C-alpha cells in the first residue's frame, strides 16, 4: 500500500519532534476516535482530543509536547502547544484539487481573454471577453467568469462559481462552489411615495384601494472588488455597487450562505459566519467578527474589532471594539442585565399577588 507522505516529512513541516519510526507512511490525519486503517495519524492537539488517545486504534500519533503516552505507538510526532496547532496540522494535510494546467476542451474562453502562466480552466467553464486570469489560478468545472472580470494569481475557484462583469478578485483568493459575485443590488423605488414612506411618516396613509405604484429599478453600475487572501463560502452572494464598488478587504473570511448587499464596505481580516446578512451600504471595520445569522440594517457602521453575537439583529451603529448581543443588539453587559431582569419578573408578579388581601392564603392553598 502506498502512502502520500512519511512521518519524517510531517514532522519537518511542523517543526516537531519525532519519536519512533520516521519512515512510517501516513495516509490521512484523523480524530483519535476515527482511526481505523493502517496509516491513520491520530491527531490530539487539544484537551478534548487527548481523552480519546488511550482507546485509539492508531499506531501513529501527533500530539503536544508533555503528553503522557504509553509505549504501544509506533510513531509519535510532538508539536509545541499553541493556538495554531490545528491550523498548522490541517495545512499539511489539506486537500488539493487535481487539475492539470491548461484549458479543458469543453471550456469556452474568449479570444481576447488574458490567461496567465500555468492556469487551469476546467470543464464547461466560460471565460468572457476581456477577462483576465492570473498565473497559477485554478478554475474548476462549470464556473462563469463574465466579460471584463479579473482574477488574481494563485486563486482557487470551485465549481459553479459566478463572477459578474467587471468584478475583480485579488491574489490567493478561494471561492467555494456556487458563490455569486456581482449580481445586481436590490435597489427599487416606487413611482410615487409608497408603503415605506408611509411607515416612516413622510407620506399620507394609502387609500383602501390604492392604485398601482410601479417599482423603478436602480441599476447597479459599479462592481465587486475582493482583496488578497480572501475566502468566500459556498452559496454566498455579494452584490455589485450602485456607483461605488462593493468591497471586501484583504484577509477577510466569509462563511457559506452569507448575503452582502450593494455598496457594502468590509475591512481587512474580518470574519462573517454563516447566514450573515448585510443590507446596502453597511460598513464593517477591520477585524470585526459577525456570528451566524447576524442581520445588519442598511447604512450602519460596525466598528473595527467589534464582535456581534450569533442571531443578533443590528439596528444601530456599533463602536470599535464593542461586543453586542441580542435583537435588537445591545452591549453585552446590557443584554445580561436584561436577562436578569426578565427572570425577576415572575418572582415580582408572585410577590405582588401575595401582597394583596387574601393573597398569601391563596398562595398557601396552592402550595398545599
Secondary structure, 3 states (H helix, E strand, C coil): CCCCEEHHHHHHHHCCEEEECCCCEECEEEEHHHCCCCCEEEEECCHHHHCCHHHCCCCEEEEECCCCCCCCCCEEEEECCCCCHHHHHHHHHCCCCCCCCEECCCCEECCCCEECCCCEECCCCEECCCCEECCCCEECCCCEECCCCEECCCCEECCCCEECCCCEECCCCEECCCCEEEECCCCEEECCCCHHHHHHCCCCCCCCCCCCCCEEECCCCCCEEECCCCEECCCCEEECCCCCCEEECCCCEECCCCEECCCCEECCCCEECCCCEECCCCEECCCCEECCCCEECCCCEECCCCEECCCCEECCCECCCCEEECECCEEHHHHHHHHHHHHHHHHHHHHHHHHCCCHHHHHHHHHC
